């Protein structure tokens, strides 16, 4: 039994060294720079660059040569082995160059954050106007029960709508910044 165990251990160790030596590959460095297949702007040589390449290059790769034939947006860094990364905090879309809010703190806070701020500002303004309108109805009701009830319902609705709007703003900001970690929402 001991002989069989020693034989199997010797067999596996011997095969391990033989197999590892047969698969050993030496890598020789290549001469010249390596290039990625495509860049973030959609330029894939040997085809011609897209019509929006110059605008995309100014947005995502502002520090490279603006001539796409040079291939600066495709050149792979020899130390990291990665293609050039786009400008941090910028995204190029069909709308143009948009800030994602992930860049410096002086930039805009992102497109989605701007849209949400605008929507919730409008909602808050409408709620405030309904609150004023309800107060005006109450003040001019002249003790008419129908107008009193209508004014109270307007004021209650405006307050409930304002509370709902503020709660949804807090929930969206909390979920986007703390849970989902979406750039542009964290302060």
Secondary structure, 3 states (H helix, E strand, C coil): CHHHHHHHHHHHHHHHHHHHHHCCCCCCCCCCCCECCCCCCCCCCCCCCCCCHHHHHHHHCCCCCCCHHHCCCCEECCCCCCECCCCCCEEEECCEEEECCCCCCCCCCCHHHHHHHHHHHHHHHHHHHHHHHHHHHHHCCCCCHHHHHHHHHHHHHHHHHHHHHHHHHHHHHHHHHHHCCCCCCCC
